Amino acid sequence: MPDANPINITHIDHVVIRVDDLESMTAWYRDVLGCKLERGPGDVGLAQLRAGSSLIDLVDAHGPLGKQAGEPPNHDAPNMDHVCFQVDPWDTEAVKAQLRRHDVKLGEVANRYGAFGMGPSIYAKDPEGNTVELKGFGRHNG
């Protein structure tokens, strides 16, 4: 039997997204999803937003840090498939209303599997085409 793995991951600490427009992306994650700007953006072009116990780092693709990773992202080639954020408490109608209030194109609410089992979730796109999944606990109510 192999030795126990000394690495015990308990949650996602942060996600880093390279962005073309740091100001509009910071505003979207702050105003639409309710994340709090914790640090930045500063001279290096890094905005760190608090998302529950995790961070979303937005890196300006045109700044010192962002240039290290190559060309800026675009709507045809976003940086990731999607990132999922747990929402608690979950209120389907309130989540949909918030997204619609900000003219966010949203997908269908469906029960999907995640780190805490099955639960309601909805997909949306941020201003640069990255897919964001918002997920609740338990079964959805609509």
Secondary structure, DSSP 8 states (H G I E B T S, - for coil): -----S----S--EEEEEES-HHHHHHHHHHTT--EEEE--TTTTEEEEEETTEEEEEEETTSTTGGGG-S--BTTB-S-SEEEEE-SS--HHHHHHHHHHTT--B---EEEEETTEEEEEEEEE-TTS-EEEEE-SS----
